[in-house]
């Protein structure tokens, strides 16, 4: 490398960054270290939409930055005199030759006391195939194979990163506006809460939510579907909710599970986990799971946990 201080190095994608004489970022002024969010996930799952949402919220967004350059980008932000206080970096398989450097870069950031969060965009194979076919574009990793071959290869490549993610968003059934709403709910607040919870009702017959951290099965309670006067309504209806929580064990379940969640939430905070998705299921996702989700979310909110309620399958027949 040229020994001239401030030498510009150019990566394979044409991005230019300045380094010192050693080529390594110098120590960061701690008071000026910017927030960092790393956006990754499956191709076609909505990474660009998530990035644009953060950009609209005032974040400095860099798309397809090689992971090896993330610490340098954070250093530049720290030296911007507060002009770049929040950085979002999109990392994906287009930069797969740099992907092995990601873990090393994350370790470097941790050593420099940089707070980073990883947002992982997930989606089902069926939804991804449908999206690629609709735009008539190949999957970046399919090569001479099929779209599903590329999806399988990408899932394997991203498996470890998904496990390290602070926030996993399943976009299989989300449109662009719904994804933006989820991102806004997580990042629009001026103050970062200790823990954010999404309580999601669902129907087991439609499959488990892939982004669930905890799953609750409410099928141990009688189903209001078999009560003719309650069948047309949902768990948002007061009569349905009263029916559910007048059943033996229902109120006790809420009390004891809320106590358990207090223990889990304390552990999540100690481990630096800021987001949790609690999936509450029943057969069709219309009555018991909806009523329980509302009750559980209210209990969590009363315990100081910022909570969002989502009813995934309530409108299905």
Residue pairs with C-beta under 8 A, 6 or more apart in sequence:
1 7
1 9
1 23
3 21
5 20
5 21
6 18
6 19
6 20
7 18
7 19
8 16
8 17
8 18
9 16
9 17
9 19
9 23
10 16
11 17
11 66
11 69
12 66
12 97
13 64
13 66
13 95
15 65
15 66
15 69
17 69
17 72
17 73
17 76
18 76
19 25
19 72
20 26
25 71
25 72
25 74
25 75
25 112
26 75
27 112
28 74
28 75
28 78
28 112
28 113
28 114
29 78
29 79
30 113
32 78
32 79
32 80
32 81
32 82
33 74
33 77
33 78
33 112
33 113
33 114
33 115
34 60
34 74
34 77
34 78
34 80
34 84
34 85
34 86
34 87
35 85
35 86
35 87
35 115
36 70
36 74
36 87
36 88
36 89
36 109
36 114
36 115
36 116
36 117
37 54
37 59
37 86
37 87
37 88
37 89
37 116
37 117
37 118
37 119
37 187
38 70
38 88
38 89
38 91
38 116
38 117
38 118
38 119
39 47
39 50
39 51
39 54
39 88
39 89
39 90
39 91
39 119
39 121
40 47
40 90
40 91
40 92
40 118
40 119
40 120
40 121
40 158
40 161
40 165
41 47
41 92
41 119
41 120
41 121
41 122
41 158
41 162
41 169
42 121
42 122
42 123
42 128
42 151
42 154
42 155
42 158
43 92
43 93
43 128
43 139
43 140
43 141
43 150
43 154
44 123
44 127
44 128
44 131
44 132
44 139
45 121
45 122
45 123
45 128
45 171
46 121
46 123
46 169
46 171
46 174
46 176
46 179
47 90
47 92
47 121
48 63
48 90
49 176
49 179
49 180
49 183
50 119
50 121
50 169
50 179
50 183
51 61
51 63
51 88
51 90
52 61
53 179
53 180
53 183
53 184
53 187
54 61
54 86
54 88
54 183
54 187
55 61
55 88
57 184
57 187
57 188
58 86
59 86
59 87
59 88
59 187
60 77
60 84
60 86
60 87
60 88
61 87
61 88
61 89
61 90
62 73
62 87
62 88
62 89
62 90
63 90
64 90
64 91
64 92
64 94
64 95
65 73
65 89
65 90
65 91
65 95
66 95
66 98
66 101
67 91
67 95
67 98
67 99
67 101
67 102
67 105
68 98
68 101
68 104
68 105
70 89
70 91
70 102
70 105
70 109
71 105
71 108
71 109
71 112
71 114
73 87
73 89
74 87
74 109
74 112
74 114
76 84
77 84
77 85
77 87
91 99
91 102
92 140
93 99
93 140
93 141
93 154
93 157
93 158
94 140
96 141
96 157
99 157
102 161
106 116
106 164
109 116
117 166
117 167
117 274
118 161
118 164
118 165
118 166
118 167
119 165
119 166
119 167
119 169
120 158
120 161
120 162
120 165
120 167
120 168
120 169
121 169
121 171
122 162
122 168
122 169
122 170
122 171
122 172
122 210
122 211
123 131
123 170
123 171
123 172
124 170
124 172
124 210
125 148
125 151
126 172
127 171
127 172
127 173
128 139
128 147
128 151
129 147
129 148
129 151
132 138
132 139
132 147
133 147
138 147
138 150
139 147
139 149
139 150
139 151
139 154
140 150
140 154
141 149
141 150
141 151
141 153
141 154
141 157
142 149
142 150
142 153
143 149
143 150
162 168
166 272
166 273
166 274
166 275
167 186
167 274
167 275
168 210
168 211
168 277
169 179
169 182
169 183
169 211
170 209
170 210
170 211
171 179
172 210
173 312
174 182
185 196
185 308
186 196
186 275
192 274
193 274
193 305
193 306
194 269
194 274
194 304
195 265
195 268
195 269
195 273
195 274
195 275
195 276
195 305
195 306
196 274
196 275
196 276
196 305
196 306
196 307
196 308
197 265
197 275
197 276
197 277
197 278
197 297
197 300
197 305
197 306
197 307
197 308
198 275
198 276
198 277
198 278
198 307
198 308
198 309
198 310
199 278
199 280
199 293
199 296
199 297
199 300
199 307
199 308
199 309
199 310
200 209
200 212
200 277
200 278
200 279
200 280
200 293
200 309
200 310
200 311
200 312
201 235
201 279
201 280
201 281
201 282
201 285
201 289
201 290
201 292
201 293
201 309
201 310
201 311
201 312
201 313
201 314
202 208
202 209
202 279
202 280
202 281
202 285
202 289
202 312
202 313
203 281
203 282
203 283
203 284
203 285
203 286
203 289
203 312
203 313
203 316
204 217
204 219
204 281
204 282
204 283
204 285
205 283
205 284
206 284
206 285
206 312
206 313
206 316
208 215
208 279
208 281
209 277
209 279
209 312
211 277
212 277
212 278
212 279
213 276
213 277
213 278
214 264
214 276
214 277
214 278
214 279
215 278
215 279
215 281
216 257
216 278
216 279
216 280
216 281
216 292
216 296
217 281
217 282
218 280
218 281
218 282
218 288
218 289
218 292
219 281
219 282
219 283
219 288
220 249
221 244
221 247
221 249
221 250
221 282
221 288
222 247
223 282
223 283
223 287
223 288
224 230
224 231
224 233
224 240
224 243
224 244
224 287
224 288
225 231
225 283
225 284
225 286
225 287
227 243
229 239
230 237
230 239
230 240
230 243
230 287
233 239
233 240
233 287
234 240
234 286
234 287
234 290
234 311
234 314
235 241
235 244
235 286
235 287
235 288
235 289
235 290
235 291
235 292
235 293
235 294
235 314
236 290
236 291
236 294
236 314
240 287
240 291
241 291
241 294
241 295
244 250
244 287
244 288
244 291
244 292
245 251
245 254
245 291
245 295
250 292
253 292
254 292
254 295
254 296
254 299
257 296
258 296
258 299
258 300
258 303
261 278
261 300
261 303
262 303
264 276
265 276
265 303
265 305
268 274
268 276
278 296
280 289
280 292
280 293
280 296
281 289
282 288
282 289
282 292
284 313
284 316
285 311
285 312
285 313
285 314
285 316
286 313
286 314
286 316
290 311
290 314
293 309
293 311
294 309
297 307
297 308
297 309
300 307
301 307
